[in-house]
Amino acid sequence: MEIFAKRRNNFPNKILFIGLLTLFFFSCDRSKIYEKYESIPNAVWNTNDPVKFDFEVKDTTQLCNLLINIRCSDNYPYRNLYMFMKTTQPDGKRAIDTLEFYLLDLKGKPLGNCSGDVCNNRFMVDHDFKFPLPGKYEFELQHMMRIEDGSGNLPMIMDVGMRLEKATKKIQ
């Protein structure tokens, strides 16, 4: 009877250990350098309300990938999404890129990882690059869709995010 009691007392510790170990392995994202989402109020993104991200770059030798994350409704009314991405480097140098992402296929079926009526999309903007300077980088994303009513209000966009991750390519 005493042996059974000892086993029963160790059982919660084993479950706790296995749970913590599982949480550790699934919560680690070793490639992520930076990731942040900005919520779009009422899931209506106005072209005059750009989403801004900034982060500090310390290691200019690290190869990186830059991704844009879009969380939208599965009822998004357009096939694609046009954006301007304005980048400001630590020395003040600026660049503007035009981006186009497809959120629906040719038949109107939502792309990305959809659960219920929400679809998560991740788009590679640049890969295997190095930042030229250490310091603070600023990114501004602004949708550039032509809205029929002229309001600039793009419906069904819930969140816009940016992710910077370590590239898997090795430096030679």
C-alpha positions, 0 to 999 in steps of 0.5 A: 500500500505504501508503494502505491501511495508514493507512485500516486504522489509522483504522478502530478509531478510527472504530468506537470513536467511533461506539460512544461516540457511540451509548452517549452518546445511549442512556444519556442520560435528560435527564428523570430527576431521581431513580430508584432500585430496592430489591430484595425478598429472595427476591421475597417482599415482607412487608407489615411491610417497607416500601421507603423512598426519600429524595432532596433537592429543590433546585428548587421551580419545576420541574414533576415527574412521580412514578412507581412501578416494579414488577418482578415475575414473569409468574406474579404471583398477583393482578391488582392491587397495593395500596400505601400511599405515606407521604410526609414533607416537609422540614418534617415534614408527612406524607401517606398515599395509597392506590395501586392498580396493575394488573399483569395484564389481565382475562384474566390476561396480565401487563402491562408490558414483559415479557422472559422471566419478568420484567415491568417496570411503570411507573405514574404516581402524580402528574404536572405538580406542584411540590414545595412546599419545598426539602429532603429528602423521604422516601417509604415504600411498603408493600404492603397486599394481603390474603394468604390465609394471613395471613403478609403475604408477597406473592410474585413481587415482585422490585424496587420502584422510584421515579422522579422526572422533569422534566415535559414541560409548560412553565411559563407 
